[in-house]
Amino acid sequence: MLHFGTPTFEIGAIVSMTIVMLVIMTETTADILAIGEIVDTEVDAKRVADGLRADMASTTIAPLFGTFPCSAFAQNVGLVALTGIKSRYVVATGGLVLLLLGLLPMVGAVVAAIPYPVLGGAGVVLFGSVAAPRSGTRSPSGSR
């Protein structure tokens, strides 16, 4: 399970990763608040704390499976705003699809066969929706 052996803890790494995790927690908090606004749900301190707790739990467990730490991303917020899909069941179904992709190489090969221009076009729309301000929101200067 621990491919590189027993973990070692050095103060320099602990300090730098603590700073990184504070930044990630700040981004996750903003993402939770943005999703709450998109789905018209009140987000209180308890909900933010639960979201941060889930994010940090997945970040703690991820290295045991040989993967990178997990965190919320603004791209996901843009995807919810772009598609208008707000159901938890869709997210769970997406998780099952990812599980199938990881466990069944033939299914992964089908997805890998998607042409790069198609993926590029989808990426432009997705990241453009994150970068572009939504109608009805205020810009940093305060104008609409």
trRosetta pair geometry for C-beta under 8 A, 3 or more apart (Angstrom, degrees):
i j d omega theta_ij theta_ji phi_ij phi_ji
1 64 6.2 -6 172 -171 110 80
2 5 6.2 -47 128 102 109 6
2 6 6.7 68 123 -84 153 31
2 7 7.1 -104 -148 -39 137 79
2 64 7.6 -46 -77 -130 75 63
3 66 6.4 58 -11 -99 131 111
9 13 7.4 -140 -157 71 47 116
9 14 6.3 42 -173 -59 90 117
10 13 4.7 77 67 14 91 106
10 14 6.8 -165 88 -11 43 89
11 14 5.5 -55 -143 37 32 114
11 15 6.2 31 160 -19 67 105
12 15 6.1 -55 -147 36 27 107
12 16 6.4 18 159 -11 63 110
13 16 6.0 -59 -142 42 30 106
13 17 6.0 23 162 -13 67 113
14 17 6.1 -61 -142 43 24 105
14 18 6.2 31 156 -26 62 108
15 18 5.7 -54 -149 31 28 114
15 19 6.8 28 154 -17 62 102
16 19 5.8 -52 -155 33 34 111
16 20 6.5 34 149 -17 65 105
17 20 5.3 -49 -145 38 39 115
17 21 6.1 39 155 -20 69 104
18 21 5.8 -54 -145 38 29 109
18 22 6.5 35 153 -22 63 103
19 22 5.8 -52 -151 32 31 113
19 23 6.7 31 151 -17 63 103
20 23 5.8 -57 -156 35 33 111
20 24 6.4 30 150 -17 67 107
21 24 5.4 -51 -143 39 37 113
21 25 6.1 42 154 -23 67 103
21 56 7.6 63 -164 -113 119 98
21 59 7.4 132 -120 143 106 161
22 25 5.6 -50 -144 35 30 112
22 26 6.5 35 152 -21 62 102
23 26 5.7 -53 -153 32 32 113
23 27 6.6 30 151 -16 65 104
24 27 5.6 -53 -149 38 35 111
24 28 6.2 36 152 -20 67 106
24 55 7.5 -171 142 153 107 130
24 59 7.7 109 121 -90 154 152
24 69 7.7 -33 -128 125 171 132
24 71 4.7 -97 -165 -120 116 153
25 28 5.6 -51 -143 38 32 113
25 29 6.4 39 154 -23 63 102
25 52 5.7 44 -144 -137 96 114
25 55 7.4 154 -106 94 65 138
25 56 7.6 13 -91 -65 103 106
26 29 5.8 -51 -150 31 30 113
26 30 6.7 28 152 -15 62 105
27 30 5.8 -56 -152 38 33 110
27 31 6.3 34 151 -20 67 107
27 71 6.9 57 85 155 120 129
27 72 6.8 -173 121 78 89 89
27 73 7.8 0 150 -113 126 38
27 74 7.2 -88 -169 -42 104 92
28 31 5.5 -53 -146 37 33 113
28 32 6.3 36 155 -21 66 103
28 51 6.4 -179 159 134 107 106
28 52 5.9 127 107 -99 133 71
28 55 5.0 -23 -134 -70 157 173
28 71 5.9 -107 -69 -168 109 93
28 72 4.4 113 -120 33 77 116
29 32 5.8 -53 -149 33 30 111
29 33 6.5 27 154 -15 63 107
29 48 5.7 38 -132 -159 84 116
29 51 7.8 139 -98 90 47 124
29 52 6.8 6 -71 -71 82 112
30 33 5.8 -57 -148 40 32 110
30 34 6.2 32 154 -20 66 108
30 74 7.7 -15 106 -87 113 97
31 34 5.7 -54 -144 37 31 111
31 35 6.3 31 157 -18 65 105
31 72 4.1 -171 81 132 158 132
31 73 7.1 93 -102 68 148 12
31 74 6.2 -131 -93 -84 100 54
31 76 7.0 47 -160 68 128 106
31 77 5.4 -139 -142 -51 81 122
32 35 6.0 -53 -146 36 28 109
32 36 6.4 33 153 -21 62 107
32 43 6.1 146 141 -154 91 145
32 47 6.9 169 173 129 126 94
32 48 5.4 143 101 -114 150 70
32 51 4.5 140 -96 84 139 172
32 52 7.9 -72 -25 -45 151 74
32 72 7.1 154 -48 14 75 178
33 36 5.6 -54 -151 35 31 116
33 37 6.6 31 152 -19 63 104
33 43 5.5 -159 -111 77 55 155
33 48 7.3 12 -58 -94 84 113
34 37 5.7 -54 -152 35 34 111
34 38 6.4 33 151 -20 67 105
34 74 7.7 39 49 -129 164 76
34 77 4.7 21 108 -146 132 142
35 38 5.5 -53 -146 36 35 112
35 39 6.2 8 163 2 69 110
35 43 8.0 101 75 -73 77 139
35 77 5.8 -115 -65 -114 79 88
35 80 6.2 50 -124 59 87 164
36 39 6.5 -68 -139 50 24 91
36 41 4.8 -101 -147 76 73 85
36 42 6.9 6 -176 166 121 8
36 43 3.4 -79 -86 -39 168 119
36 47 7.3 102 -85 116 132 147
37 40 7.5 22 -175 -77 29 38
37 43 7.9 -57 -37 -1 64 123
38 77 7.0 170 -22 -164 146 81
38 80 5.5 100 121 117 156 116
38 81 5.3 -107 -125 -82 134 82
38 86 7.4 -171 121 -100 98 113
39 80 7.4 -53 -51 166 98 133
39 86 4.6 137 -113 -146 109 131
43 47 5.0 -119 -152 81 68 136
43 48 6.3 82 164 -53 104 88
44 47 5.4 100 52 9 63 100
44 48 7.4 -124 105 -1 35 91
45 48 5.7 -56 -148 39 35 111
45 49 6.1 36 154 -21 68 107
46 49 5.7 -55 -147 38 30 111
46 50 6.3 31 154 -20 65 105
47 50 5.6 -50 -146 35 32 112
47 51 6.4 33 153 -18 63 105
48 51 5.7 -56 -150 37 31 112
48 52 6.3 29 153 -16 66 106
49 52 5.8 -54 -145 39 31 109
49 53 6.1 35 153 -23 65 107
50 53 5.6 -54 -146 35 30 114
50 54 6.4 29 155 -18 64 104
51 54 5.8 -53 -148 36 31 109
51 55 6.3 31 153 -19 64 108
51 72 7.5 6 172 -39 113 143
52 55 5.6 -54 -145 38 32 114
52 56 6.2 26 158 -15 67 108
53 56 6.0 -58 -145 41 27 106
53 57 6.3 30 154 -23 63 107
54 57 5.7 -52 -145 34 30 113
54 58 6.5 26 157 -14 64 104
55 58 6.1 -58 -152 37 28 106
55 59 6.4 27 150 -19 63 110
55 70 7.0 -139 -153 104 64 87
55 71 5.7 52 -164 -127 114 62
55 72 6.1 -64 -103 -17 129 92
56 59 5.3 -53 -144 38 36 115
56 60 6.3 40 154 -24 66 103
57 60 5.7 -54 -150 33 31 112
57 61 6.4 18 157 -10 65 110
58 61 5.9 -60 -142 43 32 104
58 62 6.0 50 158 -44 66 102
58 69 7.7 110 114 -167 77 63
58 70 4.2 -47 128 57 121 130
59 62 5.9 -37 -140 11 27 120
59 69 4.0 27 -141 -155 87 103
59 70 5.7 -132 -73 47 63 66
59 71 6.7 33 -75 -65 116 81
60 63 7.9 -68 177 23 28 96
61 64 5.7 -59 -170 29 54 117
61 65 7.1 31 146 -7 79 106
62 65 6.2 -74 -161 43 38 100
62 67 4.9 -88 -175 81 93 92
62 68 6.3 -28 151 99 138 26
62 69 5.3 158 58 -107 146 36
62 70 5.4 164 -66 -15 140 90
63 66 7.3 50 -167 -78 41 19
63 67 7.3 -127 -88 60 31 49
63 69 7.2 -11 -43 -66 90 72
67 70 7.9 30 117 -53 117 89
72 76 6.4 -101 -166 46 75 137
73 76 5.1 105 68 -3 80 97
73 77 7.7 -142 107 1 51 84
74 77 5.2 -48 -156 34 48 116
74 78 6.4 51 146 -19 71 101
74 130 5.3 102 132 -155 102 125
75 78 5.5 -53 -151 38 35 114
75 79 6.3 41 149 -25 66 103
75 126 6.1 37 -160 157 98 112
75 127 6.7 -33 -113 -91 102 68
75 130 5.7 -57 -101 -64 51 147
76 79 5.4 -48 -146 32 35 116
76 80 6.6 36 154 -18 64 100
77 80 5.9 -52 -153 34 32 109
77 81 6.4 27 151 -13 64 108
77 130 7.1 96 75 -117 90 93
78 81 5.6 -57 -145 42 33 110
78 82 5.8 33 156 -22 68 110
78 126 6.1 110 110 -176 123 65
78 127 7.4 86 101 -111 166 24
78 129 4.3 134 -176 102 108 97
78 130 3.5 -76 -60 -73 149 79
79 82 5.6 -53 -139 38 28 111
79 83 6.0 6 169 0 66 112
79 126 6.2 0 -81 -139 86 102
79 129 7.6 118 -71 83 36 138
80 83 6.6 -65 -135 48 22 93
80 84 7.7 92 172 -81 52 10
80 85 6.7 -108 -133 68 61 66
80 86 6.5 76 -162 -93 105 67
81 84 7.7 17 -176 -69 23 51
81 129 6.4 177 86 161 107 117
81 134 6.2 -101 -173 -84 140 135
82 125 7.1 112 -154 149 149 97
82 126 6.9 -108 1 -115 166 56
82 129 4.4 -6 -74 -160 117 170
85 90 5.2 -61 166 74 126 173
87 90 4.4 96 76 -3 100 101
87 91 7.3 -165 103 -3 60 81
88 91 5.4 -53 -157 36 44 114
88 92 6.3 44 147 -20 72 103
89 92 5.5 -51 -146 38 36 112
89 93 6.2 39 152 -20 66 104
90 93 5.6 -51 -147 37 32 113
90 94 6.4 38 150 -21 63 103
91 94 5.5 -51 -151 34 32 115
91 95 6.6 37 149 -21 63 102
92 95 5.5 -49 -153 32 35 115
92 96 6.7 36 149 -19 64 101
93 96 5.6 -50 -151 34 36 112
93 97 6.5 40 149 -21 65 101
94 97 5.5 -50 -150 33 35 114
94 98 6.5 35 151 -17 65 103
95 98 5.6 -53 -149 36 33 111
95 99 6.4 38 150 -22 65 103
96 99 5.4 -49 -148 34 35 116
96 100 6.5 38 151 -19 65 101
97 100 5.7 -52 -152 35 33 112
97 101 6.4 36 149 -21 65 104
98 101 5.4 -49 -147 34 35 115
98 102 6.4 31 154 -17 64 106
99 102 5.9 -60 -151 38 30 108
99 103 6.1 7 160 -3 67 116
100 103 6.1 -68 -135 48 27 97
100 104 5.4 -20 -178 24 70 116
100 107 5.2 -38 143 96 99 167
101 104 7.2 -62 -109 55 14 79
101 107 5.6 -117 -100 110 51 108
101 108 4.7 102 -167 -85 74 83
101 111 6.1 -9 -123 11 120 150
102 108 7.3 90 -74 -70 23 126
104 107 4.3 57 95 10 112 111
104 108 6.8 166 93 -10 60 86
105 108 5.3 -57 -148 41 39 115
105 109 6.2 46 153 -28 70 101
106 109 5.5 -47 -149 29 34 115
106 110 7.0 39 151 -22 61 97
107 110 5.8 -47 -157 27 36 113
107 111 6.9 30 149 -11 64 103
108 111 5.8 -57 -153 40 37 108
108 112 6.1 38 150 -22 69 108
109 112 5.4 -53 -142 39 33 114
109 113 6.5 41 153 -30 63 102
110 113 5.8 -53 -157 24 31 115
111 114 6.1 -24 -173 -10 47 111
114 118 5.4 -106 172 77 95 129
114 119 5.8 106 117 -51 115 99
115 118 4.8 94 68 3 84 104
115 119 7.3 -158 98 -1 46 87
116 119 5.6 -57 -147 42 38 110
116 120 5.9 42 154 -24 70 107
117 120 5.3 -52 -142 38 33 116
117 121 6.3 37 157 -21 65 102
118 121 5.9 -51 -149 34 29 110
118 122 6.6 27 153 -14 62 106
119 122 5.7 -56 -148 39 33 110
119 123 6.2 36 152 -22 66 107
120 123 5.5 -55 -147 35 31 114
120 124 6.5 34 154 -23 65 101
121 124 5.8 -48 -148 30 32 111
121 125 6.7 29 155 -14 63 104
122 125 5.9 -56 -152 38 33 110
122 126 6.1 30 153 -18 67 111
123 126 5.7 -57 -142 40 31 110
123 127 5.9 13 168 -4 69 111
124 127 6.5 -61 -135 47 22 96
124 128 5.6 26 162 -23 61 117
125 128 5.8 -60 -140 40 21 113
125 129 6.4 23 159 -23 60 107
126 129 6.0 -59 -155 30 26 108
126 130 7.0 21 150 -16 61 104
127 130 5.5 -50 -152 33 41 113
127 131 6.3 32 153 -14 70 108
128 131 5.8 -60 -142 43 32 105
128 132 5.7 21 164 -13 70 113
129 132 6.2 -52 -127 42 27 103
133 137 5.5 -142 -177 74 98 113
133 139 5.9 -63 -83 -87 163 83
134 137 4.8 72 66 -3 86 123
136 144 7.3 -10 -127 -153 21 114
137 144 7.7 148 81 -137 28 74
138 142 6.0 -11 -175 -142 121 32
138 143 7.2 143 -152 72 77 20
138 144 6.2 -60 -103 -89 61 62
139 142 7.1 -49 72 17 72 19
139 143 5.7 -9 40 63 111 71
139 144 7.4 165 -2 -114 87 15
